[in-house]
Amino acid sequence: MNSKKLNRIKVVLAEKDKTGTWLADQLGKSGYTVSRWATNKQQPSVEQLFEIANLLGVEVKDLLVSQDVAMQEKINNDSADI
């Protein structure tokens, strides 16, 4: 079963040439927690999203998957099940 992709933390980290370890250190979180966020197995709180966005110099919306992308992924996943 595929995880629902709600955030783009992994993508934005790569775009900013930062690592999950760097983000974990900045936030005072474990690397495991940040890894779960980056792989969409767990989601950060809204407050944490604002902090992450601030650290990466982006807006919160840049960390989130747009509804159009999420819908397209659902369509692709549903058609793969047919």
N, C-alpha and C positions, 0 to 999 in steps of 0.2 A: 504494500500500500504506500502510495506516495504521500509525503508530507505536503500540506498546503503551504505554498510559498507566500508569506505575508510581508517579509522584509527583504531588503537588498543590502544588508550590512556587509556581507561577504564581498559583493560587487564594489561597493563604495570603498571598503578598505583597500581593495586591489587598485582602484582608480587613484586613491590617495597615496599609494605605495606604503601602506601601513599594514601591520600584522595584527592578528587576534591577540597575540601576547602583548603587544604595545597597548591595545585598547583595554585589555584586562588590567594592566598595570595602571593606566590612567584612571580607570573607574574604581580601582580597588576591589576588583572581582577576580574570581578564579578563571584560568584559561578554559576550563571545562564549561563554565557558564557562557562565556563569550562564544565558544565553539558551538554550543547548542543554539545560541541565537543565530549565528552565521549560517547554520545548516537548517534553520527553521524548525528545529525539533522543540524549541521553546521560544517564547517571545519576551522581549524586555518590556518593562512597564512603560507607560507614556512618559513618565518623568525620566526614565533611563534613556528613552529615545531622544528626548530633548538634550540630555547631557552628551550622548553619542554624537548627535548632529553638531553640537557646539564644538566638540573636540575635533571633528573631521572638517569643520568649516563648511557645512552644508545645511540645508533646511530639512526639517523632519520629513517633509513629503518626499525628499530625495532618498530616504531610507525605506520607504514603503513601496510595495508593488502596487501599481495602479489597478483599478478594478478591471480595466480592459484586458490587461495581461493575465490577471487571475482568471477571468472568464475564458480566455483563449486556452489557458492551460487545462481548465476543467473540460472544455470541449475536446481537446486533444486526448486527455485521459479517458473520457467517456467513450470516444470512438475507438480507442485502443482495446477497450473491453468487449467490443462487438465482434 
